[in-house]
């Protein structure tokens, strides 16, 4: 009897979890009209193209990318990131089937990337706000083991590899942003399955 009660309770918990997941996705999609833009033609892609052309990554020049919403200087980092939520949701749901290799968020402002400390805080704020609004409510940035081996960034059930680029790095550094505007920095999200796709395609 106890075993059956436990199974019933687990089933109810999972049902509630799925309902909340559906509700959270619906809330994000409800903002599409207000924050609608084409992530395949985003200004951030034009700015980030300088990095893609100069980086040593073998796949960067041919990568299929989506970008963040046009930056609003009157908004905070969090508000600008929030404007990307509908597109970021679509990215996580469509990246595997459509072979989308990455989503880049451009943050604009000298106060966000002139020094490494500033840039570190900028990346933290971007990831924290995204994670706090994960439709799955996992909020992986808030996990106690975030600094340990094995931690991975996950959003909408998709594991994403994170890379960042900024002008505060020396020009020989892998994270240097090359000739991109000195007031711009970037946080790049790459689906883990994208790496497997490129490796298989190169064989």
Buried (B, 14 or more C-beta within 10 A) or exposed (E): EEEEEEEEEEEEEEEEEEEEBEEBBEEBBEBBEEBEBEBEEBBBBEBBBBBBEBBEBEBBEEBEBBBBBEBEEEEEBBEBBBBBBBBBBBBBBEBEEEBBBBBBBBBBBBEBBBEEEBBBBBBEBBBBBBBEBBBBEBBBBEEEEEEEEEEEBBBBEBBBBEBBBBBBBEEEEEBBBEEBEEBBBBBBBBBEEBEEBBEEEEE
